[in-house]
Amino acid sequence: MTVTALAGGVGGAKLVHGLDGLVRDLTVVVNTADDAEVYGLSISPDLDTVMYTLAGLANPVTGWGVAGDTRVTLDAMAGLGERTWFTLGDRDLATHVVRTGRLRAGTPLSRVTADLTAALGIRARLLPMTDDRVATMVDTPAGRLDFQEYFVGRRHQDPVVGLVLDGIETAAPAPGVLAAFADADVVVLAPSNPFVSIGPILAVPGVRDALAGTSARRVGVSPIVGGQALKGPAAQMLADLGHEVSALGVARLYVGLLDVLCIDEEDRALAPAIRDLGLDVVVTGTVMGGPDDRRRLAREVLDAAVGG
């Protein structure tokens, strides 16, 4: 079975980890619109979260960063007067130093990512959504903020008035992205933020059409459980941007792009309304803790695809 997953963030990385244990031919298209330059280095937070998770390196408490990492460099920078607002451990910094050097030498992000994943022994193919610069900008009452300033610097406390994807009009899908939809038996939309993780991937010219037109069975997992996001600002963004904060609200965003939506047991009562949108519904436990939960949910996602 050939599977393509769209992912970003911790929840997406967890499901991808589960899929990786079950599928030999797995491609993951990852959001890069929250990439940023921090401390002079090129940071790809979503790519790194997926990469570290698949490599078995991710911090199990935070879901991001490297387990057991130290912060000697960051503490030394603080001692030199640097505002160390963005936490990067020493092993994590090594990734960013290597990436930055390769990018500045002219190597595209997709090639750099392939080399990093190979070095870490990752079997799945990780693809950035694009090799071009795309940046999520968050409009708030305080003004327009770079995504990392909104998310990390200000701890996503600002109300969200709107979102802008700077550079998206001229971006091209990274090599292999469109083929990943054409070649897939199953496409999975991970339980990632629909606005700032999945949304930017779909906004890359050609990607939404590729998903809408694929012959693959398309299965998504709601990132909202019981009206709450398990992590991050997805619930806040749904509310601020005028959507219902529920699995049904998520389903409405994906009409025409999914065949099946997996929702949590807590949201079972929403299943009929979601079916009325033309989607099949699988009700299961969508909260993932350790590896066993991830594999279980991944198996249910794949079963939902085959069952269709």
C-alpha positions in Angstrom: 0.0 0.0 0.0 1.3 3.4 -1.0 0.3 6.2 1.5 0.8 9.9 1.3 0.2 12.0 4.5 -0.1 15.7 4.9 1.2 16.8 8.3 2.5 19.5 10.5 3.0 19.9 14.3 3.1 17.4 17.1 -0.3 15.7 16.4 0.5 15.2 12.8 4.0 13.8 13.7 2.4 11.3 16.1 0.0 9.9 13.4 2.8 9.8 10.8 4.9 7.8 13.4 2.1 5.3 13.6 1.7 5.0 9.9 5.5 4.5 9.5 5.3 1.4 11.6 2.6 -0.1 9.3 3.4 1.1 5.8 6.6 0.5 3.8 5.8 3.1 1.1 5.1 6.3 3.0 5.5 9.9 1.8 4.9 12.8 4.1 4.2 16.3 2.7 5.1 18.7 5.5 4.1 22.3 6.0 6.9 24.8 5.7 5.0 28.1 6.0 6.1 28.4 9.6 9.8 28.2 8.7 11.7 31.1 10.0 15.2 32.6 10.4 16.1 32.5 14.1 19.5 33.5 15.5 20.7 33.7 11.9 19.7 30.0 11.3 17.1 28.5 9.0 14.5 26.7 11.1 11.9 24.3 9.8 9.8 23.5 12.9 7.3 21.1 11.3 9.8 19.3 9.2 12.0 18.9 12.3 9.2 17.7 14.5 8.2 15.0 12.0 11.8 14.1 11.4 12.8 13.8 15.1 9.6 11.8 15.8 10.3 9.3 13.0 13.9 9.0 14.1 12.9 8.2 17.7 14.6 11.4 18.9 11.6 13.7 19.8 11.2 15.0 23.3 8.3 12.9 24.7 7.1 15.6 27.0 6.9 18.5 24.5 6.6 16.5 21.3 9.2 18.8 19.7 12.9 19.2 20.0 15.3 16.4 20.9 14.9 14.2 24.0 17.5 14.9 26.6 18.9 17.9 24.7 21.1 20.4 26.5 21.1 24.2 26.1 24.7 25.1 26.6 24.8 27.2 23.4 21.5 29.0 24.2 22.7 29.8 27.8 25.9 31.2 26.4 24.0 33.3 24.0 21.9 34.7 26.8 25.1 35.5 28.7 26.1 37.6 25.7 22.9 39.6 25.8 21.0 37.7 23.1 17.2 37.5 23.5 16.8 33.8 23.6 13.1 33.7 23.0 13.1 30.6 20.8 14.3 27.5 22.6 16.7 25.4 20.6 18.8 22.7 22.2 22.3 21.9 21.2 21.6 18.8 19.2 18.7 20.6 17.6 21.0 23.5 16.7 23.3 21.1 14.8 20.4 20.3 12.5 19.8 24.0 11.8 23.5 24.7 11.3 23.7 22.0 8.7 20.5 23.0 7.0 21.5 26.7 6.9 24.9 26.0 5.4 23.4 23.8 2.7 20.6 26.2 1.8 23.0 29.1 1.6 25.2 27.0 -0.8 22.1 26.8 -3.1 20.8 23.3 -2.2 17.0 23.2 -2.3 15.2 22.4 1.0 13.8 19.1 -0.5 17.4 17.9 -1.1 18.6 19.0 2.3 15.6 17.3 3.9 16.3 14.0 2.1 19.9 14.1 3.2 19.0 14.8 6.8 16.4 12.0 7.0 18.9 9.6 5.4 21.5 10.5 8.0 19.0 9.7 10.7 18.0 6.4 9.2 14.4 7.4 8.4 12.6 5.1 5.9 9.7 7.3 5.0 10.1 10.1 2.4 9.7 13.6 3.9 8.9 16.3 1.4 8.6 20.0 2.2 5.5 21.3 0.5 7.7 23.7 -1.5 11.3 24.7 -2.0 10.2 28.3 -2.2 9.8 30.7 0.7 6.2 30.9 2.0 5.5 32.6 5.4 2.4 32.5 7.5 1.5 35.9 8.8 -1.1 36.4 11.5 -3.3 39.4 11.5 -4.2 40.5 15.1 -5.5 43.6 16.8 -1.9 44.3 17.6 -1.0 44.2 13.9 0.5 41.6 11.5 2.8 39.2 13.2 5.2 36.6 11.8 3.9 33.2 12.8 6.7 32.3 15.2 6.4 35.7 16.9 2.7 35.0 17.3 3.0 31.4 18.3 6.2 31.3 20.4 7.1 34.9 21.2 3.6 35.9 22.2 2.4 32.3 23.1 -0.6 32.6 20.6 -2.6 34.8 23.0 -3.6 37.4 20.4 -7.0 37.1 18.8 -6.6 36.1 15.1 -8.3 38.4 12.7 -6.9 36.8 9.5 -4.1 34.8 8.0 -1.9 35.7 5.1 0.5 33.3 3.3 3.2 35.5 2.0 4.8 34.2 -1.2 2.2 31.5 -1.8 1.2 32.8 -5.3 4.6 32.2 -6.8 5.4 29.0 -4.9 5.7 25.7 -6.7 5.2 22.2 -5.2 8.5 20.6 -4.2 9.7 17.8 -6.5 7.7 14.7 -5.8 4.7 16.4 -4.1 2.2 16.2 -6.9 3.3 12.7 -7.9 2.7 11.7 -4.3 -1.0 12.3 -4.7 -1.2 10.6 -8.1 0.7 7.5 -7.0 -1.0 7.0 -3.6 -3.5 4.4 -2.7 -4.4 6.3 0.4 -4.0 10.0 1.3 -4.1 10.9 5.0 -4.8 14.4 6.4 -3.2 14.2 9.9 -4.8 15.8 13.0 -2.9 19.0 12.4 -4.1 22.6 12.5 -6.3 23.1 9.4 -5.3 26.7 9.1 -1.6 26.9 9.7 -0.4 23.3 9.1 -2.7 21.7 6.5 -4.0 24.9 5.0 -0.6 26.2 3.7 0.1 22.8 2.0 -3.2 22.9 0.2 -2.6 26.5 -0.8 0.5 25.7 -2.8 -0.6 26.0 -6.4 -1.6 22.7 -7.8 -1.8 20.8 -4.5 -5.5 21.3 -3.7 -6.4 20.2 -7.2 -4.1 17.2 -6.8 -5.9 16.2 -3.6 -9.3 16.8 -5.0 -8.6 14.8 -8.2 -6.6 11.8 -6.8 -8.1 8.4 -7.2 -6.7 7.5 -3.7 -9.1 7.1 -0.8 -8.7 10.2 1.4 -9.0 9.9 5.2 -8.6 12.7 7.7 -8.4 12.8 11.5 -10.0 15.7 13.4 -7.6 17.7 15.5 -10.5 18.9 17.7 -11.8 16.7 20.5 -14.7 17.7 22.6 -14.5 21.3 21.3 -10.8 21.6 22.3 -7.5 21.3 20.5 -5.2 18.9 22.2 -2.2 21.2 21.5 -1.7 24.6 19.9 -4.1 27.3 18.7 -6.4 25.3 16.4 -9.5 25.8 18.5 -8.8 29.5 19.0 -8.3 30.0 15.3 -11.6 28.2 14.4 -13.5 30.5 16.8 -11.7 33.7 15.8 -12.2 33.0 12.1 -15.9 32.3 12.5 -16.0 28.5 12.4 -17.7 26.1 14.8 -15.1 24.7 17.2 -15.8 21.1 16.8 -15.1 18.1 14.6 -18.1 19.2 12.5 -16.4 22.6 12.0 -13.3 20.8 10.8 -15.3 18.6 8.5 -16.9 21.6 6.8 -13.4 22.9 6.0 -12.5 19.6 4.2 -15.7 19.0 2.1 -14.6 17.9 -1.3 -11.1 17.0 -0.1 -11.9 14.0 2.1 -13.9 10.8 1.8 -13.7 9.8 5.5 -13.2 11.8 8.7 -12.1 10.0 11.9 -13.5 11.7 15.0 -13.1 11.0 18.7 -15.6 8.9 20.8 -16.4 12.1 22.7 -17.8 13.6 19.4 -19.9 10.7 18.4 -23.1 12.8 18.5 -21.6 14.9 15.6 -21.3 11.9 13.2 -24.8 12.3 11.6 -24.2 15.9 10.8 -20.8 15.1 9.3 -22.3 12.3 7.2 -24.8 14.9 5.9 -21.9 16.7 4.4 -21.1 13.7 2.3 -18.3 12.2 4.4 -18.1 8.8 5.9 -17.3 8.9 9.6 -15.2 6.6 11.8 -15.7 7.1 15.5 -12.7 6.0 17.5 -10.2 7.2 20.1 -8.1 9.9 18.4 -6.0 11.0 21.4 -2.5 9.5 20.9 -0.2 8.9 23.8 2.6 6.5 23.2 3.6 4.4 20.2 0.8 1.8 20.8 -1.9 4.5 20.5 -0.3 5.9 17.4 -0.2 2.5 15.7 -3.7 1.7 16.7 -5.1 5.0 15.2 -2.9 4.6 12.1 -4.4 1.1 11.6 -7.9 2.4 12.0 -7.2 5.1 9.4 -5.9 2.6 7.0 -8.8 0.2 7.7 -11.2 3.1 7.0 -9.5 3.6 3.6 -9.6 0.0 2.6 -13.2 -0.3 3.9 -14.4 2.3 1.4 
